[in-house]
Amino acid sequence: MEQLPLLSLLLAASWLDLTTHKIPNWLTLPFILLALTYHALLGEGLAFGLTGLVYAFILLFPLFFFRLLAGGDVKLALGIGTFLGWSLFLESLLYGLMIGLPLVLIFAFHKVGWGGFKQSFMRYGYILGSKKYLAPVEGELAGLKVPYGPALALGATLAVVLNKYQIFTLVS
């Protein structure tokens, strides 16, 4: 029952990311404050939530900086880290990456097909060979915006369930 706020966040963020390709600040930022307040008053202490928040920021801000993840995905992960703490956040991130890669490839293939993949790889070859940037074009893999929030949500859910029922844990 204590995971209900997290489950609510994950469901709402996944639905919004799939339908609008955005995870809004009005959803993630109050959740971070809620998680910090929860841990300060009822949970493992404020340091528990802050440590999860800092780990999530350190690990994911570079991905945002290099535009590998969108800001909403990073803020969702900050909320997950704040609520779950650093160790369970690391597990959820690993599961999210393992789940996310196949989902991204399936989604991308569905959107652009083999031709979009081929076009991206040919563009990357040109960039490497000529050392000149060539922007992605419409219908190319590199030009797609793929919702990654559902993968982060599934990773967090899997980490919580596996740890709660002591089935498997990656970080102790």
KOLMI-497636 format. One record per residue (C-alpha): residue number from 1; residue in three letters; x, y, z. Coordinates in nm, 4 decimals, decimal comma, padded with zeros to 6 digits. Each point is the difference from the previous one (the first is absolute). Layout:
residues N
nr: NUM	rest: ala	u: X	v: Y	w: Z
...
This chain:
residues 172
nr: 1	rest: met	u: 00,0000	v: 00,0000	w: 00,0000
nr: 2	rest: glu	u: 00,2919	v: 00,2371	w: 00,0640
nr: 3	rest: gln	u: 00,0884	v: -00,0231	w: -00,3716
nr: 4	rest: leu	u: -00,3403	v: 00,1357	w: -00,1119
nr: 5	rest: pro	u: 00,1242	v: 00,3584	w: -00,0588
nr: 6	rest: leu	u: 00,2856	v: -00,1340	w: -00,2123
nr: 7	rest: leu	u: -00,2314	v: -00,2287	w: -00,1965
nr: 8	rest: ser	u: -00,2334	v: 00,2944	w: -00,0651
nr: 9	rest: leu	u: 00,2901	v: 00,2108	w: -00,1273
nr: 10	rest: leu	u: 00,1273	v: -00,2801	w: -00,2230
nr: 11	rest: leu	u: -00,3401	v: -00,0676	w: -00,1556
nr: 12	rest: ala	u: -00,0737	v: 00,3691	w: -00,0629
nr: 13	rest: ala	u: 00,3479	v: 00,0721	w: -00,1375
nr: 14	rest: ser	u: -00,0087	v: -00,3033	w: -00,2300
nr: 15	rest: trp	u: -00,3430	v: 00,0877	w: -00,1354
nr: 16	rest: leu	u: 00,0942	v: 00,3646	w: -00,0581
nr: 17	rest: asp	u: 00,3313	v: -00,0920	w: -00,1621
nr: 18	rest: leu	u: -00,1666	v: -00,2472	w: -00,2355
nr: 19	rest: thr	u: -00,2831	v: 00,2356	w: -00,0963
nr: 20	rest: thr	u: 00,1683	v: 00,3434	w: 00,0005
nr: 21	rest: his	u: 00,3739	v: -00,0837	w: -00,0048
nr: 22	rest: lys	u: 00,0402	v: 00,2162	w: 00,3098
nr: 23	rest: ile	u: 00,0246	v: -00,0623	w: 00,3721
nr: 24	rest: pro	u: -00,1061	v: 00,3341	w: 00,1490
nr: 25	rest: asn	u: 00,1647	v: 00,1829	w: 00,2879
nr: 26	rest: trp	u: -00,3340	v: 00,0288	w: 00,1801
nr: 27	rest: leu	u: 00,0134	v: -00,3777	w: 00,0436
nr: 28	rest: thr	u: 00,3654	v: -00,0640	w: 00,0833
nr: 29	rest: leu	u: 00,1126	v: 00,2997	w: 00,2060
nr: 30	rest: pro	u: -00,2756	v: -00,0216	w: 00,2649
nr: 31	rest: phe	u: 00,0665	v: -00,3739	w: 00,0223
nr: 32	rest: ile	u: 00,3658	v: 00,0653	w: 00,0834
nr: 33	rest: leu	u: -00,1086	v: 00,2352	w: 00,2801
nr: 34	rest: leu	u: -00,2583	v: -00,2548	w: 00,1168
nr: 35	rest: ala	u: 00,2650	v: -00,2746	w: 00,0111
nr: 36	rest: leu	u: 00,2422	v: 00,2213	w: 00,1956
nr: 37	rest: thr	u: -00,2748	v: 00,0951	w: 00,2453
nr: 38	rest: tyr	u: -00,1094	v: -00,3620	w: 00,0373
nr: 39	rest: his	u: 00,3509	v: -00,1185	w: 00,0803
nr: 40	rest: ala	u: 00,0666	v: 00,2931	w: 00,2344
nr: 41	rest: leu	u: -00,3174	v: -00,0590	w: 00,2017
nr: 42	rest: leu	u: -00,0900	v: -00,3685	w: -00,0344
nr: 43	rest: gly	u: 00,2671	v: -00,1808	w: -00,1959
nr: 44	rest: glu	u: 00,3698	v: -00,0675	w: 00,0333
nr: 45	rest: gly	u: 00,0936	v: 00,3655	w: 00,0476
nr: 46	rest: leu	u: 00,0652	v: 00,2969	w: -00,2246
nr: 47	rest: ala	u: 00,3523	v: -00,1220	w: -00,0844
nr: 48	rest: phe	u: -00,1493	v: -00,3167	w: -00,1540
nr: 49	rest: gly	u: -00,2071	v: 00,1965	w: -00,2501
nr: 50	rest: leu	u: 00,2714	v: 00,2582	w: -00,0674
nr: 51	rest: thr	u: 00,2555	v: -00,2716	w: -00,0721
nr: 52	rest: gly	u: -00,2327	v: -00,1611	w: -00,2549
nr: 53	rest: leu	u: -00,0612	v: 00,3410	w: -00,1574
nr: 54	rest: val	u: 00,3718	v: 00,0760	w: -00,0253
nr: 55	rest: tyr	u: 00,0846	v: -00,3422	w: -00,1472
nr: 56	rest: ala	u: -00,2732	v: 00,0381	w: -00,2611
nr: 57	rest: phe	u: 00,1193	v: 00,3488	w: -00,0904
nr: 58	rest: ile	u: 00,3667	v: -00,0979	w: -00,0267
nr: 59	rest: leu	u: -00,0761	v: -00,3037	w: -00,2157
nr: 60	rest: leu	u: -00,2614	v: 00,1517	w: -00,2291
nr: 61	rest: phe	u: 00,0868	v: 00,3667	w: -00,0432
nr: 62	rest: pro	u: 00,2811	v: -00,0855	w: -00,2449
nr: 63	rest: leu	u: -00,2521	v: -00,1958	w: -00,2094
nr: 64	rest: phe	u: -00,2241	v: 00,3069	w: -00,0025
nr: 65	rest: phe	u: 00,2937	v: 00,2289	w: -00,0793
nr: 66	rest: phe	u: 00,0924	v: -00,2091	w: -00,3054
nr: 67	rest: arg	u: -00,3699	v: -00,0272	w: -00,0958
nr: 68	rest: leu	u: -00,0201	v: -00,3745	w: 00,0471
nr: 69	rest: leu	u: -00,2869	v: 00,0415	w: 00,2469
nr: 70	rest: ala	u: -00,2648	v: 00,2711	w: 00,0149
nr: 71	rest: gly	u: -00,0466	v: 00,2218	w: 00,3034
nr: 72	rest: gly	u: -00,3279	v: -00,1650	w: 00,0995
nr: 73	rest: asp	u: 00,1664	v: -00,3425	w: 00,0046
nr: 74	rest: val	u: 00,2781	v: 00,1318	w: 00,2225
nr: 75	rest: lys	u: -00,2468	v: 00,1666	w: 00,2392
nr: 76	rest: leu	u: -00,2021	v: -00,3225	w: 00,0139
nr: 77	rest: ala	u: 00,3201	v: -00,1843	w: 00,0932
nr: 78	rest: leu	u: 00,0758	v: 00,2666	w: 00,2637
nr: 79	rest: gly	u: -00,3410	v: -00,0703	w: 00,1535
nr: 80	rest: ile	u: 00,0620	v: -00,3742	w: -00,0098
nr: 81	rest: gly	u: 00,3420	v: 00,0434	w: 00,1606
nr: 82	rest: thr	u: -00,1364	v: 00,2287	w: 00,2698
nr: 83	rest: phe	u: -00,2802	v: -00,2414	w: 00,0872
nr: 84	rest: leu	u: 00,1961	v: -00,3272	w: -00,0215
nr: 85	rest: gly	u: 00,3431	v: 00,1088	w: 00,1238
nr: 86	rest: trp	u: 00,3298	v: -00,0454	w: -00,1775
nr: 87	rest: ser	u: 00,0359	v: -00,3796	w: 00,0002
nr: 88	rest: leu	u: -00,3478	v: -00,0832	w: -00,1240
nr: 89	rest: phe	u: 00,0266	v: 00,2882	w: -00,2479
nr: 90	rest: leu	u: 00,3155	v: -00,1579	w: -00,1467
nr: 91	rest: glu	u: -00,1872	v: -00,3265	w: -00,0449
nr: 92	rest: ser	u: -00,2985	v: 00,1729	w: -00,1562
nr: 93	rest: leu	u: 00,2301	v: 00,1877	w: -00,2379
nr: 94	rest: leu	u: 00,1759	v: -00,3215	w: -00,1050
nr: 95	rest: tyr	u: -00,3331	v: -00,1739	w: -00,0563
nr: 96	rest: gly	u: -00,1283	v: 00,3062	w: -00,1849
nr: 97	rest: leu	u: 00,2999	v: -00,0111	w: -00,2322
nr: 98	rest: met	u: -00,0379	v: -00,3738	w: -00,0591
nr: 99	rest: ile	u: -00,3716	v: 00,0395	w: -00,0716
nr: 100	rest: gly	u: 00,0373	v: 00,3285	w: -00,1858
nr: 101	rest: leu	u: 00,2474	v: -00,0982	w: -00,2688
nr: 102	rest: pro	u: -00,2199	v: -00,2682	w: -00,1591
nr: 103	rest: leu	u: -00,3080	v: 00,2218	w: 00,0390
nr: 104	rest: val	u: 00,1765	v: 00,2928	w: -00,1680
nr: 105	rest: leu	u: 00,1197	v: -00,2198	w: -00,2859
nr: 106	rest: ile	u: -00,3489	v: -00,1463	w: -00,0525
nr: 107	rest: phe	u: -00,1624	v: 00,3433	w: 00,0143
nr: 108	rest: ala	u: 00,2590	v: 00,1470	w: -00,2356
nr: 109	rest: phe	u: -00,0279	v: -00,2867	w: -00,2479
nr: 110	rest: his	u: -00,3774	v: 00,0370	w: 00,0044
nr: 111	rest: lys	u: 00,0314	v: 00,3733	w: -00,0769
nr: 112	rest: val	u: 00,2804	v: 00,0093	w: -00,2613
nr: 113	rest: gly	u: 00,0541	v: -00,3598	w: -00,1123
nr: 114	rest: trp	u: 00,3241	v: -00,1449	w: -00,1265
nr: 115	rest: gly	u: 00,0510	v: 00,2959	w: -00,2353
nr: 116	rest: gly	u: 00,0104	v: 00,2457	w: 00,2922
nr: 117	rest: phe	u: 00,2617	v: -00,2102	w: 00,1781
nr: 118	rest: lys	u: 00,2068	v: -00,0297	w: -00,3176
nr: 119	rest: gln	u: -00,0230	v: 00,3724	w: -00,0695
nr: 120	rest: ser	u: 00,1248	v: 00,0843	w: 00,3515
nr: 121	rest: phe	u: 00,2954	v: -00,2372	w: -00,0226
nr: 122	rest: met	u: 00,0930	v: 00,1401	w: -00,3415
nr: 123	rest: arg	u: -00,0194	v: 00,3550	w: 00,1402
nr: 124	rest: tyr	u: 00,2243	v: -00,0978	w: 00,2932
nr: 125	rest: gly	u: 00,2477	v: -00,1538	w: -00,2461
nr: 126	rest: tyr	u: 00,0033	v: 00,3223	w: -00,1992
nr: 127	rest: ile	u: 00,0567	v: 00,2044	w: 00,3181
nr: 128	rest: leu	u: 00,2891	v: -00,2237	w: 00,1071
nr: 129	rest: gly	u: 00,1569	v: 00,0001	w: -00,3451
nr: 130	rest: ser	u: -00,0361	v: 00,3681	w: -00,0817
nr: 131	rest: lys	u: 00,0116	v: 00,1367	w: 00,3570
nr: 132	rest: lys	u: -00,2917	v: 00,2275	w: -00,0962
nr: 133	rest: tyr	u: -00,3337	v: 00,0020	w: 00,1792
nr: 134	rest: leu	u: -00,3050	v: -00,1028	w: -00,1974
nr: 135	rest: ala	u: -00,3345	v: 00,0522	w: 00,1749
nr: 136	rest: pro	u: -00,2511	v: -00,2865	w: 00,0154
nr: 137	rest: val	u: -00,2858	v: 00,0163	w: -00,2482
nr: 138	rest: glu	u: -00,3666	v: -00,0930	w: 00,0249
nr: 139	rest: gly	u: -00,0589	v: -00,3752	w: 00,0178
nr: 140	rest: glu	u: 00,3459	v: -00,0736	w: 00,1369
nr: 141	rest: leu	u: 00,0705	v: -00,1852	w: 00,3239
nr: 142	rest: ala	u: 00,2150	v: 00,2795	w: 00,1441
nr: 143	rest: gly	u: -00,2811	v: 00,2528	w: -00,0421
nr: 144	rest: leu	u: -00,2511	v: -00,1926	w: 00,2128
nr: 145	rest: lys	u: -00,1179	v: 00,1022	w: 00,3434
nr: 146	rest: val	u: -00,0648	v: -00,3199	w: 00,1908
nr: 147	rest: pro	u: -00,1929	v: -00,0005	w: 00,3304
nr: 148	rest: tyr	u: 00,2350	v: -00,1465	w: 00,2614
nr: 149	rest: gly	u: -00,2157	v: 00,0659	w: 00,3071
nr: 150	rest: pro	u: -00,1828	v: -00,3347	w: -00,0271
nr: 151	rest: ala	u: 00,3309	v: -00,1885	w: 00,0050
nr: 152	rest: leu	u: 00,1101	v: 00,1907	w: 00,3118
nr: 153	rest: ala	u: -00,3388	v: -00,0729	w: 00,1576
nr: 154	rest: leu	u: 00,0201	v: -00,3717	w: -00,0806
nr: 155	rest: gly	u: 00,3547	v: -00,0118	w: 00,1349
nr: 156	rest: ala	u: -00,1058	v: 00,1620	w: 00,3275
nr: 157	rest: thr	u: -00,2999	v: -00,2302	w: 00,0310
nr: 158	rest: leu	u: 00,2127	v: -00,3069	w: -00,0625
nr: 159	rest: ala	u: 00,2616	v: 00,1106	w: 00,2549
nr: 160	rest: val	u: -00,2652	v: 00,0619	w: 00,2659
nr: 161	rest: val	u: -00,1789	v: -00,3318	w: -00,0584
nr: 162	rest: leu	u: 00,3172	v: -00,2106	w: -00,0155
nr: 163	rest: asn	u: 00,1331	v: 00,1574	w: 00,3189
nr: 164	rest: lys	u: -00,3282	v: -00,0024	w: 00,1913
nr: 165	rest: tyr	u: -00,0469	v: -00,3722	w: -00,0544
nr: 166	rest: gln	u: 00,3752	v: -00,0662	w: 00,0310
nr: 167	rest: ile	u: 00,0099	v: -00,1681	w: -00,3388
nr: 168	rest: phe	u: 00,3128	v: 00,1686	w: -00,1284
nr: 169	rest: thr	u: 00,2143	v: 00,3003	w: 00,0837
nr: 170	rest: leu	u: 00,2903	v: 00,1518	w: -00,1889
nr: 171	rest: val	u: 00,1154	v: 00,2540	w: 00,2592
nr: 172	rest: ser	u: 00,0076	v: -00,0857	w: 00,3662
